[in-house]
Every structure is written in C-alpha cells, then in structure tokens.
Amino acid sequence: MIRLGKLTDYGLVLMTCIARSRTQDGGLHTARDLAKMSRLPLPTVSKVLKELLQSGLLVSHRGIKGGYSLARDAHEISLAEIVTALEGPIALTECSTDISGLCDLERCCPIKSNQQIISQIVKGALEKVMLSDLVQPLQLTAIKDASGKLVPAIGYVSGRMQ
C-alpha cells in the first residue's frame, strides 16, 4: 500500500486550515489556534509546524500578536512541496530517488527505469494540485486521453483543476 504518514496528513490539514482562514480573516495563527481548529493535539501541531517552517512553506511572526502564515499564496504551493517537506523526496521505491546504492538489486533490476518513470508521474500529479485546491471540495472526473480512452482526473466544480 502506498500511504502518506500521519504527520504528512496532519500537515496537509494544517496548511489547508491556514489557507482557508487566510482568505477569510487574513490573520496569523498560533499553534494553539491551529490545534483547536484542526482538532489535533498541540504537541503534534507544534512538531508539524516546525517542519513546515524549516522547509520554507510557513513564516513565523514573533510577538504577542505573532503566529504562523503561509510563505507564499496558497495557489503557489503544491501538494508535492508539502509532501516533500514532511516525507522527503517523492518516490515509490528506493531506486526511484536520486540516491544510489539504497537497494542491493539496483544494478540488475529489470524495472528500475520504469519505477523511476512511475515516480515522476506521481510527483507530477502532486505538483499539479495546489494548496488552494484543497480549500474547496474536489471531485473525481474523467477525461479522454489522446487515444480516446477515459482517464480519471480530479477537479472541482468551479473548474481550475482537470
């Protein structure tokens, strides 16, 4: 099973909370505010915020009225960036990364190049979904590829995603 870690899932939730509230009130959010808003434990929220801050996706503002805000607009932050910040490089297998020598079979693996291509496709899909897309409901749609076959795609009713 391909699965994101819990902290990455929480990171997506927190980034969405910040993006959603940014459009509503434009204010900064403390870890405590975000824990309450997301219904996640404060220590977990603090840990995830620290990682997102270190990766450059968030900015912290000190002081009594301080808190966290997005480093860029939500439509400029991709899911791939968030996943990479919390999980590391996006790759389905060890040989799909830029780091060699992680797998004993790497030199003789008959599917290594295919795995790398598949990883690039997954990463490319995550790069097309922006944080701003998560603040509204997405729906699964279907599109036709060049040969006329239906291919699933994600989108939302207003139409940016396809």
OpenMM code with the backbone's topology and positions (N, CA, C; nanometers):
from openmm import Vec3, app, unit

residues = "MET ILE ARG LEU GLY LYS LEU THR ASP TYR GLY LEU VAL LEU MET THR CYS ILE ALA ARG SER ARG THR GLN ASP GLY GLY LEU HIS THR ALA ARG ASP LEU ALA LYS MET SER ARG LEU PRO LEU PRO THR VAL SER LYS VAL LEU LYS GLU LEU LEU GLN SER GLY LEU LEU VAL SER HIS ARG GLY ILE LYS GLY GLY TYR SER LEU ALA ARG ASP ALA HIS GLU ILE SER LEU ALA GLU ILE VAL THR ALA LEU GLU GLY PRO ILE ALA LEU THR GLU CYS SER THR ASP ILE SER GLY LEU CYS ASP LEU GLU ARG CYS CYS PRO ILE LYS SER ASN GLN GLN ILE ILE SER GLN ILE VAL LYS GLY ALA LEU GLU LYS VAL MET LEU SER ASP LEU VAL GLN PRO LEU GLN LEU THR ALA ILE LYS ASP ALA SER GLY LYS LEU VAL PRO ALA ILE GLY TYR VAL SER GLY ARG MET GLN".split()
positions = [
    Vec3(0.0840, -0.1176, 0.0000),
    Vec3(0.0000, 0.0000, 0.0000),
    Vec3(0.0886, 0.1241, 0.0000),
    Vec3(0.0547, 0.2172, -0.0836),
    Vec3(0.1232, 0.3453, -0.0848),
    Vec3(0.0451, 0.4364, 0.0094),
    Vec3(0.1157, 0.4911, 0.1063),
    Vec3(0.0447, 0.5683, 0.2085),
    Vec3(0.1321, 0.6822, 0.2597),
    Vec3(0.0694, 0.7983, 0.2774),
    Vec3(0.1384, 0.9101, 0.3410),
    Vec3(0.1397, 0.8875, 0.4910),
    Vec3(0.2429, 0.9339, 0.5578),
    Vec3(0.2498, 0.9232, 0.7025),
    Vec3(0.1479, 1.0153, 0.7690),
    Vec3(0.1179, 0.9854, 0.8937),
    Vec3(0.0195, 1.0643, 0.9703),
    Vec3(0.0606, 1.2115, 0.9783),
    Vec3(0.1887, 1.2373, 1.0021),
    Vec3(0.2331, 1.3764, 1.0141),
    Vec3(0.2147, 1.4526, 0.8825),
    Vec3(0.2295, 1.3829, 0.7702),
    Vec3(0.2058, 1.4468, 0.6413),
    Vec3(0.0578, 1.4766, 0.6236),
    Vec3(-0.0254, 1.3830, 0.6616),
    Vec3(-0.1699, 1.4038, 0.6580),
    Vec3(-0.2063, 1.5250, 0.7440),
    Vec3(-0.1511, 1.5311, 0.8638),
    Vec3(-0.1767, 1.6443, 0.9530),
    Vec3(-0.1235, 1.7745, 0.8940),
    Vec3(-0.0080, 1.7666, 0.8275),
    Vec3(0.0483, 1.8850, 0.7636),
    Vec3(-0.0438, 1.9399, 0.6554),
    Vec3(-0.1029, 1.8506, 0.5781),
    Vec3(-0.1983, 1.8932, 0.4757),
    Vec3(-0.3201, 1.9585, 0.5396),
    Vec3(-0.3677, 1.9017, 0.6504),
    Vec3(-0.4820, 1.9585, 0.7220),
    Vec3(-0.4468, 2.0976, 0.7745),
    Vec3(-0.3314, 2.1117, 0.8376),
    Vec3(-0.2912, 2.2405, 0.8950),
    Vec3(-0.2694, 2.3460, 0.7867),
    Vec3(-0.2032, 2.3080, 0.6791),
    Vec3(-0.1811, 2.4030, 0.5701),
    Vec3(-0.3148, 2.4467, 0.5096),
    Vec3(-0.4094, 2.3549, 0.5005),
    Vec3(-0.5420, 2.3888, 0.4485),
    Vec3(-0.6148, 2.4823, 0.5440),
    Vec3(-0.6032, 2.4574, 0.6744),
    Vec3(-0.6644, 2.5478, 0.7733),
    Vec3(-0.6087, 2.6887, 0.7595),
    Vec3(-0.4786, 2.7003, 0.7439),
    Vec3(-0.4156, 2.8316, 0.7304),
    Vec3(-0.4597, 2.8978, 0.5997),
    Vec3(-0.4610, 2.8204, 0.4913),
    Vec3(-0.5010, 2.8759, 0.3614),
    Vec3(-0.6469, 2.9199, 0.3631),
    Vec3(-0.7331, 2.8396, 0.4223),
    Vec3(-0.8761, 2.8718, 0.4275),
    Vec3(-0.8988, 2.9979, 0.5104),
    Vec3(-0.8362, 3.0045, 0.6250),
    Vec3(-0.8578, 3.1199, 0.7125),
    Vec3(-0.7900, 3.2444, 0.6578),
    Vec3(-0.6857, 3.2259, 0.5801),
    Vec3(-0.6169, 3.3409, 0.5205),
    Vec3(-0.7116, 3.4162, 0.4290),
    Vec3(-0.7958, 3.3417, 0.3575),
    Vec3(-0.8908, 3.4077, 0.2676),
    Vec3(-1.0055, 3.4698, 0.3459),
    Vec3(-1.0323, 3.4202, 0.4666),
    Vec3(-1.1445, 3.4716, 0.5453),
    Vec3(-1.1044, 3.5910, 0.6320),
    Vec3(-0.9954, 3.5763, 0.7090),
    Vec3(-0.9603, 3.6858, 0.8004),
    Vec3(-0.8187, 3.7392, 0.7823),
    Vec3(-0.7368, 3.6724, 0.7026),
    Vec3(-0.6031, 3.7211, 0.6732),
    Vec3(-0.5075, 3.7235, 0.7909),
    Vec3(-0.5479, 3.6708, 0.9068),
    Vec3(-0.4669, 3.6798, 1.0266),
    Vec3(-0.3640, 3.5700, 1.0418),
    Vec3(-0.2836, 3.5878, 1.1431),
    Vec3(-0.1843, 3.4877, 1.1801),
    Vec3(-0.2490, 3.3872, 1.2740),
    Vec3(-0.1905, 3.2690, 1.2814),
    Vec3(-0.2453, 3.1642, 1.3670),
    Vec3(-0.1377, 3.1057, 1.4560),
    Vec3(-0.1670, 3.0942, 1.5815),
    Vec3(-0.0749, 3.0295, 1.6743),
    Vec3(-0.0936, 2.8789, 1.6638),
    Vec3(0.0019, 2.8062, 1.7168),
    Vec3(-0.0097, 2.6607, 1.7203),
    Vec3(-0.1351, 2.6199, 1.7977),
    Vec3(-0.1636, 2.6909, 1.9040),
    Vec3(-0.2830, 2.6615, 1.9848),
    Vec3(-0.4112, 2.6820, 1.9034),
    Vec3(-0.4185, 2.7922, 1.8293),
    Vec3(-0.5341, 2.8180, 1.7426),
    Vec3(-0.5514, 2.7055, 1.6399),
    Vec3(-0.4416, 2.6684, 1.5784),
    Vec3(-0.4472, 2.5652, 1.4753),
    Vec3(-0.4829, 2.4291, 1.5332),
    Vec3(-0.4353, 2.4007, 1.6554),
    Vec3(-0.4711, 2.2748, 1.7209),
    Vec3(-0.6211, 2.2695, 1.7458),
    Vec3(-0.6758, 2.3804, 1.7906),
    Vec3(-0.8200, 2.3866, 1.8162),
    Vec3(-0.8988, 2.3745, 1.6857),
    Vec3(-0.8554, 2.4479, 1.5851),
    Vec3(-0.9239, 2.4488, 1.4563),
    Vec3(-0.9225, 2.3113, 1.3891),
    Vec3(-0.8090, 2.2421, 1.3994),
    Vec3(-0.7917, 2.1133, 1.3317),
    Vec3(-0.8289, 1.9935, 1.4189),
    Vec3(-0.8474, 2.0190, 1.5489),
    Vec3(-0.8773, 1.9133, 1.6464),
    Vec3(-0.7636, 1.8109, 1.6577),
    Vec3(-0.6410, 1.8614, 1.6429),
    Vec3(-0.5210, 1.7794, 1.6586),
    Vec3(-0.4526, 1.8175, 1.7885),
    Vec3(-0.3769, 1.7245, 1.8487),
    Vec3(-0.3059, 1.7563, 1.9724),
    Vec3(-0.2004, 1.8661, 1.9508),
    Vec3(-0.1912, 1.9574, 2.0457),
    Vec3(-0.0984, 2.0695, 2.0353),
    Vec3(0.0466, 2.0264, 2.0121),
    Vec3(0.0999, 1.9237, 2.0838),
    Vec3(0.2395, 1.8845, 2.0565),
    Vec3(0.2611, 1.8389, 1.9116),
    Vec3(0.1622, 1.7699, 1.8568),
    Vec3(0.1719, 1.7241, 1.7182),
    Vec3(0.1690, 1.8431, 1.6232),
    Vec3(0.0779, 1.9363, 1.6474),
    Vec3(0.0677, 2.0562, 1.5647),
    Vec3(0.1997, 2.1333, 1.5694),
    Vec3(0.2564, 2.1499, 1.6865),
    Vec3(0.3833, 2.2222, 1.7011),
    Vec3(0.4949, 2.1548, 1.6225),
    Vec3(0.4994, 2.0226, 1.6274),
    Vec3(0.6029, 1.9478, 1.5560),
    Vec3(0.5884, 1.9646, 1.4044),
    Vec3(0.4670, 1.9534, 1.3550),
    Vec3(0.4433, 1.9667, 1.2110),
    Vec3(0.4710, 2.1099, 1.1650),
    Vec3(0.4272, 2.2080, 1.2427),
    Vec3(0.4516, 2.3477, 1.2067),
    Vec3(0.6011, 2.3769, 1.2000),
    Vec3(0.6764, 2.3197, 1.2903),
    Vec3(0.8215, 2.3396, 1.2910),
    Vec3(0.8830, 2.2867, 1.1615),
    Vec3(0.8403, 2.1696, 1.1170),
    Vec3(0.8934, 2.1120, 0.9935),
    Vec3(0.8522, 2.1946, 0.8714),
    Vec3(0.7286, 2.2409, 0.8697),
    Vec3(0.6818, 2.3235, 0.7581),
    Vec3(0.7534, 2.4583, 0.7562),
    Vec3(0.7837, 2.5097, 0.8731),
    Vec3(0.8589, 2.6345, 0.8852),
    Vec3(1.0010, 2.6160, 0.8325),
    Vec3(1.0663, 2.5077, 0.8739),
    Vec3(1.2037, 2.4800, 0.8303),
    Vec3(1.2128, 2.4564, 0.6800),
    Vec3(1.1052, 2.4073, 0.6211),
    Vec3(1.1061, 2.3806, 0.4768),
    Vec3(1.0749, 2.5059, 0.3952),
    Vec3(1.0386, 2.6147, 0.4630),
    Vec3(1.0118, 2.7394, 0.3935),
    Vec3(0.8687, 2.7561, 0.3443),
    Vec3(0.7792, 2.6676, 0.3865),
    Vec3(0.6396, 2.6789, 0.3443),
    Vec3(0.5595, 2.7715, 0.4350),
    Vec3(0.6070, 2.7886, 0.5573),
    Vec3(0.5435, 2.8788, 0.6529),
    Vec3(0.6429, 2.9852, 0.6956),
    Vec3(0.5892, 3.0934, 0.7473),
    Vec3(0.6688, 3.2008, 0.8057),
    Vec3(0.6157, 3.2207, 0.9463),
    Vec3(0.7059, 3.2389, 1.0432),
    Vec3(0.6596, 3.2661, 1.1794),
    Vec3(0.6820, 3.4132, 1.2109),
    Vec3(0.5872, 3.4667, 1.2848),
    Vec3(0.5932, 3.6069, 1.3263),
    Vec3(0.5945, 3.6077, 1.4783),
    Vec3(0.6968, 3.6676, 1.5363),
    Vec3(0.7120, 3.6700, 1.6817),
    Vec3(0.6321, 3.7830, 1.7438),
    Vec3(0.6126, 3.7701, 1.8737),
    Vec3(0.5466, 3.8771, 1.9478),
    Vec3(0.4096, 3.8364, 1.9978),
    Vec3(0.3455, 3.9263, 2.0692),
    Vec3(0.2157, 3.8990, 2.1299),
    Vec3(0.1110, 3.8653, 2.0239),
    Vec3(0.1143, 3.9352, 1.9134),
    Vec3(0.0183, 3.9106, 1.8047),
    Vec3(0.0788, 3.8191, 1.6984),
    Vec3(0.1800, 3.7427, 1.7345),
    Vec3(0.2505, 3.6577, 1.6396),
    Vec3(0.1769, 3.5295, 1.6051),
    Vec3(0.2379, 3.4543, 1.5189),
    Vec3(0.1809, 3.3270, 1.4776),
    Vec3(0.2441, 3.2820, 1.3474),
    Vec3(0.1738, 3.1953, 1.2771),
    Vec3(0.2228, 3.1393, 1.1518),
    Vec3(0.1370, 3.1865, 1.0365),
    Vec3(0.2018, 3.2021, 0.9215),
    Vec3(0.1303, 3.2327, 0.7981),
    Vec3(0.1999, 3.1590, 0.6839),
    Vec3(0.1321, 3.1496, 0.5714),
    Vec3(0.1908, 3.0858, 0.4539),
    Vec3(0.3047, 3.1728, 0.4011),
    Vec3(0.4094, 3.1095, 0.3550),
    Vec3(0.5228, 3.1828, 0.2985),
    Vec3(0.4888, 3.2387, 0.1604),
    Vec3(0.3965, 3.1721, 0.0907),
    Vec3(0.3508, 3.2173, -0.0418),
    Vec3(0.1994, 3.1997, -0.0481),
    Vec3(0.1396, 3.2515, -0.1513),
    Vec3(-0.0038, 3.2322, -0.1697),
    Vec3(-0.0346, 3.0831, -0.1859),
    Vec3(-0.1535, 3.0436, -0.1439),
    Vec3(-0.1938, 2.9027, -0.1492),
    Vec3(-0.1937, 2.8477, -0.2916),
    Vec3(-0.2187, 2.9319, -0.3900),
    Vec3(-0.2177, 2.8834, -0.5284),
    Vec3(-0.0763, 2.8660, -0.5830),
    Vec3(0.0256, 2.8994, -0.5027),
    Vec3(0.1656, 2.8826, -0.5423),
    Vec3(0.2336, 2.7680, -0.4681),
    Vec3(0.1615, 2.6994, -0.3792),
    Vec3(0.2192, 2.5900, -0.3006),
    Vec3(0.1537, 2.4601, -0.3449),
    Vec3(0.2336, 2.3685, -0.3947),
    Vec3(0.1798, 2.2411, -0.4434),
    Vec3(0.1794, 2.1352, -0.3325),
    Vec3(0.0949, 2.0359, -0.3522),
    Vec3(0.0938, 1.9239, -0.2586),
    Vec3(0.2288, 1.8537, -0.2592),
    Vec3(0.2950, 1.8511, -0.3733),
    Vec3(0.4270, 1.7882, -0.3814),
    Vec3(0.5249, 1.8557, -0.2861),
    Vec3(0.5185, 1.9873, -0.2758),
    Vec3(0.6079, 2.0593, -0.1847),
    Vec3(0.5790, 2.0231, -0.0393),
    Vec3(0.4518, 2.0143, -0.0056),
    Vec3(0.4139, 1.9823, 0.1331),
    Vec3(0.4559, 1.8395, 0.1666),
    Vec3(0.4273, 1.7464, 0.0757),
    Vec3(0.4643, 1.6060, 0.0989),
    Vec3(0.6156, 1.5927, 0.1105),
    Vec3(0.6894, 1.6588, 0.0229),
    Vec3(0.8358, 1.6518, 0.0274),
    Vec3(0.8896, 1.7103, 0.1576),
    Vec3(0.8298, 1.8192, 0.2039),
    Vec3(0.8746, 1.8817, 0.3288),
    Vec3(0.8602, 1.7877, 0.4475),
    Vec3(0.7571, 1.7033, 0.4460),
    Vec3(0.7287, 1.6181, 0.5617),
    Vec3(0.7718, 1.4729, 0.5436),
    Vec3(0.7827, 1.4266, 0.4197),
    Vec3(0.8167, 1.2864, 0.3935),
    Vec3(0.9570, 1.2689, 0.3358),
    Vec3(1.0070, 1.3727, 0.2723),
    Vec3(1.1301, 1.3588, 0.1961),
    Vec3(1.0955, 1.3455, 0.0490),
    Vec3(1.1933, 1.3099, -0.0336),
    Vec3(1.1695, 1.3023, -0.1782),
    Vec3(1.0541, 1.2076, -0.2127),
    Vec3(0.9757, 1.2466, -0.3125),
    Vec3(0.8631, 1.1632, -0.3556),
    Vec3(0.9166, 1.0541, -0.4473),
    Vec3(0.9044, 0.9306, -0.4034),
    Vec3(0.9492, 0.8157, -0.4808),
    Vec3(0.8748, 0.6930, -0.4311),
    Vec3(0.8339, 0.6078, -0.5243),
    Vec3(0.7608, 0.4880, -0.4852),
    Vec3(0.8531, 0.3776, -0.4360),
    Vec3(0.9755, 0.3777, -0.4832),
    Vec3(1.0728, 0.2777, -0.4413),
    Vec3(1.2051, 0.3473, -0.4100),
    Vec3(1.2936, 0.2765, -0.3429),
    Vec3(1.4230, 0.3347, -0.3083),
    Vec3(1.5048, 0.3697, -0.4321),
    Vec3(1.4925, 0.2890, -0.5363),
    Vec3(1.5724, 0.3152, -0.6566),
    Vec3(1.5134, 0.4284, -0.7405),
    Vec3(1.3989, 0.4808, -0.7006),
    Vec3(1.3370, 0.5911, -0.7745),
    Vec3(1.3887, 0.7265, -0.7301),
    Vec3(1.4697, 0.7301, -0.6260),
    Vec3(1.5261, 0.8564, -0.5789),
    Vec3(1.6557, 0.8856, -0.6541),
    Vec3(1.7113, 1.0016, -0.6281),
    Vec3(1.8395, 1.0383, -0.6890),
    Vec3(1.9571, 0.9779, -0.6127),
    Vec3(1.9298, 0.9099, -0.5025),
    Vec3(2.0340, 0.8499, -0.4198),
    Vec3(2.0550, 0.7056, -0.4651),
    Vec3(2.1741, 0.6733, -0.5058),
    Vec3(2.2008, 0.5362, -0.5498),
    Vec3(2.2590, 0.4539, -0.4354),
    Vec3(2.2485, 0.3236, -0.4497),
    Vec3(2.3052, 0.2324, -0.3514),
    Vec3(2.2129, 0.1964, -0.2369),
    Vec3(2.0864, 0.2359, -0.2423),
    Vec3(1.9930, 0.2036, -0.1338),
    Vec3(1.9374, 0.0620, -0.1446),
    Vec3(1.9460, 0.0043, -0.2623),
    Vec3(1.8907, -0.1293, -0.2842),
    Vec3(1.9998, -0.2200, -0.3405),
    Vec3(2.0085, -0.3411, -0.2877),
    Vec3(2.1095, -0.4373, -0.3332),
    Vec3(2.0862, -0.4811, -0.4779),
    Vec3(1.9627, -0.4757, -0.5251),
    Vec3(1.9302, -0.5206, -0.6607),
    Vec3(1.9362, -0.4095, -0.7646),
    Vec3(1.9715, -0.2918, -0.7221),
    Vec3(1.9647, -0.1743, -0.8079),
    Vec3(2.0372, -0.1923, -0.9415),
    Vec3(2.1550, -0.2482, -0.9413),
    Vec3(2.2350, -0.2587, -1.0637),
    Vec3(2.1776, -0.3582, -1.1624),
    Vec3(2.1028, -0.4564, -1.1154),
    Vec3(2.0497, -0.5575, -1.2065),
    Vec3(1.8958, -0.5582, -1.2119),
    Vec3(1.8328, -0.4598, -1.1573),
    Vec3(1.6860, -0.4557, -1.1505),
    Vec3(1.6264, -0.4323, -1.2895),
    Vec3(1.5381, -0.5219, -1.3332),
    Vec3(1.4800, -0.5071, -1.4676),
    Vec3(1.3731, -0.3979, -1.4780),
    Vec3(1.3261, -0.3464, -1.3661),
    Vec3(1.2192, -0.2465, -1.3727),
    Vec3(1.2578, -0.1122, -1.3109),
    Vec3(1.3842, -0.0927, -1.2825),
    Vec3(1.4283, 0.0320, -1.2176),
    Vec3(1.3863, 0.1546, -1.2969),
    Vec3(1.4120, 0.1567, -1.4264),
    Vec3(1.3780, 0.2754, -1.5055),
    Vec3(1.2264, 0.2958, -1.5109),
    Vec3(1.1504, 0.1882, -1.5145),
    Vec3(1.0042, 0.2009, -1.5122),
    Vec3(0.9566, 0.2580, -1.3787),
    Vec3(1.0170, 0.2129, -1.2700),
    Vec3(0.9804, 0.2653, -1.1378),
    Vec3(1.0111, 0.4142, -1.1288),
    Vec3(1.1213, 0.4557, -1.1877),
    Vec3(1.1563, 0.5978, -1.1866),
    Vec3(1.0543, 0.6794, -1.2646),
    Vec3(1.0089, 0.6278, -1.3765),
    Vec3(0.9082, 0.6973, -1.4568),
    Vec3(0.7758, 0.7066, -1.3806),
    Vec3(0.7355, 0.5973, -1.3173),
    Vec3(0.6110, 0.5971, -1.2408),
    Vec3(0.6199, 0.6983, -1.1265),
    Vec3(0.7325, 0.7041, -1.0585),
    Vec3(0.7517, 0.8016, -0.9512),
    Vec3(0.7421, 0.9440, -1.0040),
    Vec3(0.7981, 0.9686, -1.1223),
    Vec3(0.7895, 1.1019, -1.1831),
    Vec3(0.6443, 1.1388, -1.2139),
    Vec3(0.5655, 1.0401, -1.2568),
    Vec3(0.4241, 1.0652, -1.2872),
    Vec3(0.3483, 1.1005, -1.1595),
    Vec3(0.3729, 1.0264, -1.0525),
    Vec3(0.3064, 1.0538, -0.9248),
    Vec3(0.3464, 1.1929, -0.8751),
    Vec3(0.4745, 1.2217, -0.8803),
    Vec3(0.5219, 1.3537, -0.8369),
    Vec3(0.4599, 1.4637, -0.9228),
    Vec3(0.4536, 1.4413, -1.0527),
    Vec3(0.3934, 1.5393, -1.1436),
    Vec3(0.2469, 1.5640, -1.1109),
    Vec3(0.1749, 1.4590, -1.0760),
    Vec3(0.0337, 1.4750, -1.0388),
    Vec3(0.0212, 1.5585, -0.9116),
    Vec3(0.1062, 1.5322, -0.8132),
    Vec3(0.1026, 1.6088, -0.6881),
    Vec3(0.1453, 1.7538, -0.7092),
    Vec3(0.2304, 1.7776, -0.8063),
    Vec3(0.2721, 1.9147, -0.8373),
    Vec3(0.1597, 1.9953, -0.9006),
    Vec3(0.0641, 1.9282, -0.9629),
    Vec3(-0.0474, 1.9980, -1.0278),
    Vec3(-0.1586, 2.0347, -0.9305),
    Vec3(-0.1633, 1.9700, -0.8154),
    Vec3(-0.2658, 2.0008, -0.7162),
    Vec3(-0.2066, 2.1037, -0.6201),
    Vec3(-0.2715, 2.2171, -0.6105),
    Vec3(-0.2215, 2.3264, -0.5285),
    Vec3(-0.2963, 2.3304, -0.3951),
    Vec3(-0.2337, 2.3914, -0.2967),
    Vec3(-0.2961, 2.4053, -0.1652),
    Vec3(-0.4312, 2.4754, -0.1774),
    Vec3(-0.4415, 2.5723, -0.2657),
    Vec3(-0.5692, 2.6428, -0.2850),
    Vec3(-0.6796, 2.5493, -0.3323),
    Vec3(-0.6426, 2.4390, -0.3971),
    Vec3(-0.7422, 2.3411, -0.4420),
    Vec3(-0.8035, 2.2644, -0.3253),
    Vec3(-0.7306, 2.2527, -0.2157),
    Vec3(-0.7790, 2.1749, -0.1015),
    Vec3(-0.8823, 2.2496, -0.0178),
    Vec3(-0.8942, 2.3794, -0.0347),
    Vec3(-0.9882, 2.4553, 0.0472),
    Vec3(-1.1318, 2.4418, -0.0019),
    Vec3(-1.1500, 2.3761, -0.1147),
    Vec3(-1.2842, 2.3506, -0.1661),
    Vec3(-1.2956, 2.2040, -0.2051),
    Vec3(-1.4161, 2.1514, -0.2081),
    Vec3(-1.4319, 2.0091, -0.2385),
    Vec3(-1.3873, 1.9747, -0.3809),
    Vec3(-1.3055, 1.8710, -0.3921),
    Vec3(-1.2650, 1.8192, -0.5223),
    Vec3(-1.3607, 1.7069, -0.5603),
    Vec3(-1.3688, 1.6771, -0.6882),
    Vec3(-1.4465, 1.5612, -0.7293),
    Vec3(-1.3695, 1.4876, -0.8370),
    Vec3(-1.3900, 1.3588, -0.8437),
    Vec3(-1.3245, 1.2772, -0.9454),
    Vec3(-1.4039, 1.2898, -1.0745),
    Vec3(-1.3366, 1.3223, -1.1809),
    Vec3(-1.3991, 1.3330, -1.3120),
    Vec3(-1.3226, 1.2430, -1.4067),
    Vec3(-1.3642, 1.2378, -1.5282),
    Vec3(-1.2918, 1.1583, -1.6274),
    Vec3(-1.2664, 1.2452, -1.7493),
    Vec3(-1.1503, 1.2269, -1.8088),
    Vec3(-1.1151, 1.2970, -1.9319),
    Vec3(-1.0694, 1.1934, -2.0330),
    Vec3(-1.0659, 1.2306, -2.1581),
    Vec3(-1.0191, 1.1389, -2.2619),
    Vec3(-0.8735, 1.1682, -2.2925),
    Vec3(-0.7961, 1.0611, -2.3060),
    Vec3(-0.6568, 1.0787, -2.3453),
    Vec3(-0.6491, 1.0882, -2.4974),
    Vec3(-0.5289, 1.0920, -2.5521),
    Vec3(-0.5104, 1.1101, -2.6958),
    Vec3(-0.5740, 0.9980, -2.7786),
    Vec3(-0.5850, 0.8790, -2.7206),
    Vec3(-0.6442, 0.7674, -2.7954),
    Vec3(-0.7943, 0.7530, -2.7711),
    Vec3(-0.8533, 0.8450, -2.6965),
    Vec3(-0.9974, 0.8421, -2.6737),
    Vec3(-1.0430, 0.7626, -2.5534),
    Vec3(-0.9500, 0.7083, -2.4768),
    Vec3(-0.9853, 0.6317, -2.3576),
    Vec3(-1.0112, 0.7269, -2.2417),
    Vec3(-1.1084, 0.6915, -2.1563),
    Vec3(-1.1367, 0.7730, -2.0389),
    Vec3(-1.0264, 0.7557, -1.9355),
    Vec3(-0.9781, 0.8669, -1.8838),
    Vec3(-0.8728, 0.8682, -1.7833),
    Vec3(-0.9255, 0.9469, -1.6637),
    Vec3(-0.9203, 0.8889, -1.5414),
    Vec3(-0.9688, 0.9650, -1.4262),
    Vec3(-0.8818, 1.0868, -1.3993),
    Vec3(-0.9460, 1.1919, -1.3534),
    Vec3(-0.8760, 1.3152, -1.3161),
    Vec3(-0.9509, 1.3764, -1.1989),
    Vec3(-0.8859, 1.4666, -1.1282),
    Vec3(-0.9561, 1.5336, -1.0199),
    Vec3(-0.9904, 1.6746, -1.0626),
    Vec3(-1.0940, 1.7261, -1.0024),
    Vec3(-1.1341, 1.8618, -1.0337),
    Vec3(-1.2332, 1.9092, -0.9303),
    Vec3(-1.2682, 2.0331, -0.9388),
    Vec3(-1.3770, 2.0828, -0.8568),
    Vec3(-1.4698, 2.1617, -0.9464),
    Vec3(-1.5863, 2.1825, -0.8982),
    Vec3(-1.6926, 2.2345, -0.9815),
    Vec3(-1.6573, 2.3666, -1.0472),
    Vec3(-1.5838, 2.4563, -0.9791),
    Vec3(-1.5550, 2.5859, -1.0363),
    Vec3(-1.4577, 2.5787, -1.1532),
    Vec3(-1.3822, 2.4707, -1.1657),
    Vec3(-1.3114, 2.4442, -1.2891),
    Vec3(-1.1623, 2.4619, -1.3007),
    Vec3(-1.0861, 2.5027, -1.1986),
    Vec3(-0.9418, 2.5175, -1.2176),
    Vec3(-0.8754, 2.3837, -1.2407),
    Vec3(-0.9086, 2.2833, -1.1603),
    Vec3(-0.8445, 2.1517, -1.1710),
    Vec3(-0.9101, 2.0694, -1.2811),
    Vec3(-0.8281, 1.9925, -1.3518),
    Vec3(-0.8805, 1.8988, -1.4502),
    Vec3(-0.7955, 1.7759, -1.4503),
] * unit.nanometer
topology = app.Topology()
chain = topology.addChain("A")
for resn in residues:
    res = topology.addResidue(resn, chain)
    for name in ("N", "CA", "C"):
        topology.addAtom(name, app.Element.getBySymbol(name[0]), res)
